[in-house]
Amino acid sequence: MISAVGVDRAGQKHVLGMQQGATENAAAVEDLLQPLMARGVDPKAKGWFVIDGAKALWAAINKVFGPQHPVQRCRNHKIRNGCDRLPEAQKNQVKAAMRAAYKLEAKEGMARLRKLADWLEQECPAAANSLREGLEECFTINRLGIPALPASLPGHHQLNRESAVGCTHADAPGVPPARCRDGRALGGGLVFGHEKDFRRIMGWKDLWQLETILGRKTTDQAAVQQEAA
């Protein structure tokens, strides 16, 4: 199951759609994204997409919404994928170096990570290649110039940290076990059984900066915070 999750101005997460298929399948991702416009998502309003490394996701976003939308690679996936290829003794050091680089201005941060990849090349070429792959997209938020947003925001684990798609019979109220393999039953269990329990994303009070830089219509920050409270 692949899903699209949106965030409102108050940092609350909302399931926008679900689709059976693999993220490696561009057609399945397009089937997920196309109906969103009929439900009110304006493709002309500039958005910020956070995805993992699946090329089909990026291709479908460009095809359905257009290439003008900034796309952010999930840094948490990138850190995990790189560190999984390292000896245990090096994991914490490399993880700390990557997190520190992500806090820097885009040009400097990418330079730091390229040096780190060069250092890893001799002993762990797989980790070095993982670090270089999609490097620029990991710094999309840095290039947008929003320093107040927390470093953890450019990671779609914030959107999926409730393991929403991993729905089981116990998680889906009123859905028999046999139907948990059914996409419609699974989606119903997710939306009606879980969305109300989703946690607000960290850094939500600074989302107005992202909205402003994207050229979206903004709402008074104080009013948004009062509504969220």
KAMO-V133431 format. One record per helix or strand of 2 or more residues. SS is the DSSP state (~ for helix, > for strand). FROM is the first residue (numbers start at 1). TO is the last residue. Records with the same first field share a line. If there is no record, write none. Layout:
# KAMO-V133431
SS->FROM-TO / FROM-TO
This chain:
# KAMO-V133431
>->2-7 / 13-19 / 48-51 / 70-73
~->26-38 / 55-64 / 75-83 / 88-102 / 106-121 / 125-132 / 136-144 / 157-160 / 177-181 / 183-197 / 204-213 / 221-228
